[in-house]
Amino acid sequence: MSENKKYTIVVKSSCVEVSEAAYHAYHKAREAERYQYKLIHQCELSLERFQKDGVNVEYAAIRFESRIEDKIIEQEQLQKLWLALQALSVEEQLLIHELFFNDKSERKLAVELGVPRMTLNDRK
């Protein structure tokens, strides 16, 4: 029965005869595209809908926007931390780097440096 069946798809307003595999591939891709389009519209938010639901959009936008003052304070704190790290001796910088940036344990670092763990803890 399927031997005599003709498969056609519409291309630029005209029907084109294609193989069964091409027909199924075309419609599979078309259905996937429809599904994606449906998902996009389900997630779409409109200003009118927010106003209808009584949501204050301006408040919601401001609430999630990071404040410039917070960013400036964070930058200043990072700069102070960097200056404090630069003021340390090379040995102290190595200690901080290994413990906090390389996540090395105090025990492992103490063995590598050949010092007791409590001494290393006190230096930290």
Backbone bond lengths (Angstrom), bond angles and torsions (degrees), N, CA, C in turn:
res aa  C-N    CA-C-N  psi(-1)  N-CA   C-N-CA  omega(-1)  CA-C   N-CA-C  phi
1 M - - - 1.456 - - 1.523 110.65 -
2 S 1.351 117.02 -45.24 1.456 119.10 -177.74 1.523 111.84 -71.62
3 E 1.349 117.35 -14.40 1.461 120.36 178.25 1.529 110.98 -65.87
4 N 1.319 117.77 -35.19 1.459 122.20 -177.30 1.524 112.93 -91.42
5 K 1.316 116.70 -7.90 1.456 120.09 -176.43 1.527 109.95 -75.23
6 K 1.336 116.41 136.05 1.460 121.51 178.44 1.527 108.73 -101.80
7 Y 1.306 114.77 135.53 1.462 120.82 179.44 1.521 108.47 -109.02
8 T 1.333 114.95 127.01 1.463 119.55 179.98 1.525 109.97 -131.62
9 I 1.309 114.04 149.58 1.464 120.94 172.66 1.519 107.73 -129.16
10 V 1.317 115.82 156.77 1.458 120.88 -178.58 1.523 108.66 -93.91
11 V 1.333 115.43 122.38 1.462 121.81 178.05 1.520 107.37 -128.24
12 K 1.326 116.55 117.41 1.469 122.61 -179.81 1.532 111.47 49.76
13 S 1.296 115.81 53.47 1.473 124.45 175.72 1.523 114.37 66.41
14 S 1.311 118.92 15.81 1.464 119.09 175.78 1.525 109.05 -133.90
15 C 1.322 115.34 148.09 1.464 121.08 -179.52 1.525 109.64 -82.84
16 V 1.329 114.17 132.60 1.463 120.30 179.29 1.521 107.72 -121.66
17 E 1.323 116.07 131.44 1.453 120.31 179.43 1.530 108.72 -81.44
18 V 1.341 115.46 132.24 1.467 121.07 -177.90 1.521 109.50 -134.40
19 S 1.324 115.80 171.02 1.468 120.09 177.47 1.527 109.33 -73.50
20 E 1.319 114.80 165.76 1.466 120.03 -179.84 1.533 110.70 -62.31
21 A 1.339 117.13 -41.19 1.469 121.22 -179.42 1.532 110.83 -63.99
22 A 1.329 117.06 -43.10 1.462 120.92 178.87 1.527 110.66 -64.51
23 Y 1.330 115.89 -39.92 1.460 121.18 179.19 1.528 110.76 -60.52
24 H 1.342 116.25 -48.77 1.466 120.24 -178.69 1.531 111.34 -67.05
25 A 1.329 117.12 -39.01 1.468 120.45 178.58 1.530 110.39 -64.07
26 Y 1.327 116.54 -42.29 1.467 120.99 179.53 1.525 110.92 -61.38
27 H 1.327 116.51 -47.32 1.462 119.53 -177.13 1.527 112.35 -72.40
28 K 1.320 116.69 -30.53 1.467 119.39 175.82 1.533 109.72 -64.65
29 A 1.324 116.17 -44.72 1.466 120.14 178.25 1.524 110.84 -65.58
30 R 1.310 116.56 -38.37 1.470 120.84 -179.96 1.531 111.11 -65.39
31 E 1.329 116.45 -41.67 1.466 120.04 178.05 1.528 111.02 -65.94
32 A 1.320 116.61 -38.38 1.467 120.03 177.55 1.527 110.20 -63.32
33 E 1.324 116.52 -40.43 1.463 121.06 178.20 1.526 110.94 -64.53
34 R 1.313 117.62 -42.26 1.471 121.18 177.19 1.526 111.26 -61.46
35 Y 1.328 115.27 -42.74 1.464 120.40 179.67 1.534 110.55 -61.99
36 Q 1.331 117.62 -44.75 1.465 121.22 178.50 1.529 110.62 -62.38
37 Y 1.310 116.75 -42.21 1.463 121.61 178.63 1.532 110.43 -61.04
38 K 1.338 116.17 -40.87 1.463 121.16 178.88 1.531 110.44 -64.00
39 L 1.331 116.50 -43.60 1.465 120.28 178.63 1.523 112.03 -62.33
40 I 1.311 116.40 -40.96 1.467 120.85 179.38 1.521 110.08 -59.97
41 H 1.315 116.91 -44.21 1.463 119.81 -178.39 1.521 112.70 -71.60
42 Q 1.324 117.67 -27.02 1.461 119.89 176.57 1.528 110.79 -69.95
43 C 1.320 117.20 -32.05 1.470 121.44 -177.54 1.521 112.78 -92.43
44 E 1.295 117.82 -3.45 1.453 121.91 -177.18 1.527 110.41 -72.11
45 L 1.317 116.13 133.16 1.459 121.46 179.22 1.522 108.94 -114.06
46 S 1.316 116.37 135.07 1.457 118.98 -179.97 1.524 110.03 -118.54
47 L 1.309 115.28 149.71 1.455 121.75 179.12 1.529 110.16 -62.78
48 E 1.332 116.66 -39.26 1.459 120.48 -179.73 1.531 111.31 -62.31
49 R 1.327 116.52 -39.30 1.463 119.42 -179.87 1.524 110.37 -66.48
50 F 1.337 117.14 -40.83 1.459 119.89 177.39 1.526 110.70 -61.62
51 Q 1.325 117.07 -43.82 1.461 120.59 -179.58 1.525 110.55 -64.56
52 K 1.327 116.55 -39.42 1.463 120.89 178.70 1.528 110.70 -64.07
53 D 1.343 116.68 -38.23 1.465 121.47 -179.83 1.525 112.69 -80.18
54 G 1.330 117.23 -6.14 1.461 120.81 177.93 1.519 114.33 82.29
55 V 1.318 117.50 23.75 1.466 121.43 179.21 1.522 108.65 -91.39
56 N 1.327 116.05 129.60 1.454 120.69 177.00 1.528 108.00 -82.99
57 V 1.322 116.81 101.57 1.456 122.44 -174.23 1.522 111.54 -65.50
58 E 1.324 117.18 -38.34 1.463 120.10 -179.30 1.523 110.50 -61.99
59 Y 1.330 116.96 -41.62 1.460 120.91 179.11 1.522 110.53 -64.47
60 A 1.328 116.93 -43.37 1.467 120.61 -179.33 1.521 110.82 -63.16
61 A 1.319 117.59 -39.66 1.462 120.84 179.90 1.520 110.99 -67.57
62 I 1.322 117.51 -42.26 1.463 121.45 -179.34 1.519 110.45 -67.93
63 R 1.317 117.31 -37.54 1.457 121.38 -177.27 1.526 111.90 -62.25
64 F 1.321 117.52 -36.65 1.455 120.63 -176.89 1.526 112.94 -93.77
65 E 1.293 117.79 -10.65 1.459 120.79 -179.93 1.526 108.98 -77.36
66 S 1.328 116.32 128.23 1.461 117.93 179.07 1.525 108.37 -73.23
67 R 1.299 114.57 138.49 1.457 119.63 -175.33 1.516 110.20 -81.19
68 I 1.311 116.26 144.20 1.458 121.97 -178.82 1.521 110.98 -64.86
69 E 1.341 116.55 -32.50 1.463 119.51 179.60 1.521 110.54 -63.38
70 D 1.334 116.46 -40.46 1.460 120.64 178.87 1.525 111.10 -63.25
71 K 1.322 116.22 -39.96 1.462 119.88 179.00 1.527 110.91 -65.27
72 I 1.325 117.04 -40.83 1.468 120.94 179.83 1.519 110.45 -65.34
73 I 1.328 116.91 -43.84 1.471 120.78 178.82 1.524 110.18 -61.56
74 E 1.319 116.65 -42.97 1.464 120.10 179.34 1.527 111.05 -62.58
75 Q 1.335 116.82 -41.61 1.467 120.31 178.43 1.526 111.26 -63.34
76 E 1.340 117.09 -41.03 1.462 120.58 178.58 1.527 110.96 -64.65
77 Q 1.327 117.17 -41.04 1.462 120.41 178.63 1.528 111.15 -64.47
78 L 1.320 117.05 -40.22 1.461 120.40 177.80 1.526 111.19 -64.93
79 Q 1.332 115.90 -38.24 1.466 119.80 178.75 1.530 110.58 -65.71
80 K 1.335 117.42 -42.41 1.465 120.94 177.85 1.525 110.82 -63.81
81 L 1.318 116.83 -40.92 1.461 120.94 178.25 1.524 110.56 -62.74
82 W 1.325 116.68 -43.35 1.461 121.17 179.16 1.529 110.62 -61.72
83 L 1.328 117.26 -44.17 1.469 120.76 178.74 1.526 111.03 -63.94
84 A 1.336 117.00 -39.21 1.464 120.60 178.85 1.529 110.48 -65.61
85 L 1.318 117.38 -39.73 1.465 120.64 177.92 1.526 111.24 -65.83
86 Q 1.326 116.97 -37.12 1.465 120.81 179.19 1.521 111.86 -68.49
87 A 1.336 117.22 -26.25 1.466 121.41 -179.39 1.531 111.87 -76.88
88 L 1.324 118.23 -15.03 1.460 121.89 -179.65 1.529 110.71 -74.59
89 S 1.332 114.98 158.25 1.466 119.36 175.18 1.529 108.95 -70.69
90 V 1.320 115.65 166.95 1.462 120.39 -178.81 1.530 110.47 -61.71
91 E 1.329 116.91 -40.29 1.464 121.06 179.36 1.533 111.00 -63.92
92 E 1.330 116.75 -41.73 1.466 120.70 178.77 1.529 111.04 -67.13
93 Q 1.328 116.40 -38.93 1.464 119.91 177.22 1.524 110.83 -62.94
94 L 1.337 116.50 -41.40 1.460 120.74 177.75 1.523 110.51 -61.10
95 L 1.324 115.88 -44.24 1.462 121.59 179.51 1.531 110.95 -59.00
96 I 1.324 117.08 -50.19 1.474 122.11 179.42 1.527 110.26 -61.24
97 H 1.313 116.25 -45.70 1.465 120.70 -177.65 1.528 111.31 -61.29
98 E 1.323 117.07 -47.15 1.464 120.42 -178.44 1.528 112.02 -66.65
99 L 1.323 117.24 -42.31 1.465 120.11 -176.19 1.525 113.23 -73.72
100 F 1.331 116.89 -43.09 1.464 119.43 -170.75 1.524 114.51 -101.76
101 F 1.323 117.90 -29.39 1.458 119.29 -178.12 1.528 112.04 -98.43
102 N 1.335 116.95 -31.65 1.466 120.26 178.55 1.524 111.95 -100.35
103 D 1.330 117.60 1.89 1.475 123.58 177.99 1.530 113.12 52.54
104 K 1.306 115.63 39.27 1.460 119.95 177.72 1.519 108.31 -85.24
105 S 1.320 117.53 142.28 1.465 120.87 -179.26 1.525 109.84 -76.16
106 E 1.335 115.12 154.94 1.464 120.08 178.32 1.518 110.24 -60.30
107 R 1.304 116.38 -40.86 1.467 120.81 -178.14 1.527 110.80 -61.22
108 K 1.331 116.64 -47.77 1.459 120.85 -178.49 1.530 110.90 -64.57
109 L 1.327 117.11 -42.72 1.460 120.78 -179.82 1.525 110.97 -67.33
110 A 1.329 117.35 -37.45 1.467 120.93 178.38 1.524 110.31 -62.65
111 V 1.317 117.04 -40.72 1.466 120.70 177.98 1.526 110.17 -64.60
112 E 1.345 117.22 -43.69 1.468 121.12 -179.79 1.524 111.87 -62.96
113 L 1.340 116.62 -40.00 1.466 120.50 -177.89 1.524 112.51 -85.32
114 G 1.319 117.44 -14.08 1.457 121.41 179.68 1.515 113.51 73.83
115 V 1.334 116.80 34.68 1.468 121.43 177.58 1.524 108.57 -125.49
116 P 1.334 117.05 154.92 1.470 118.54 176.80 1.535 111.11 -62.65
117 R 1.321 115.30 149.23 1.468 120.46 -178.33 1.517 111.95 -60.84
118 M 1.324 118.14 -38.84 1.470 120.64 -179.37 1.528 111.29 -66.35
119 T 1.327 117.27 -34.31 1.465 120.41 175.97 1.522 109.42 -63.68
120 L 1.312 115.20 -44.13 1.465 120.30 178.11 1.524 110.73 -62.06
121 N 1.329 116.49 -40.83 1.462 121.35 178.93 1.522 110.42 -62.93
122 D 1.328 117.38 -40.89 1.468 120.83 179.23 1.523 111.33 -65.61
123 R 1.328 117.35 -37.02 1.472 121.17 179.79 1.525 111.28 -68.96
124 K 1.294 114.90 -29.69 1.469 119.98 -178.34 1.508 109.20 -66.05
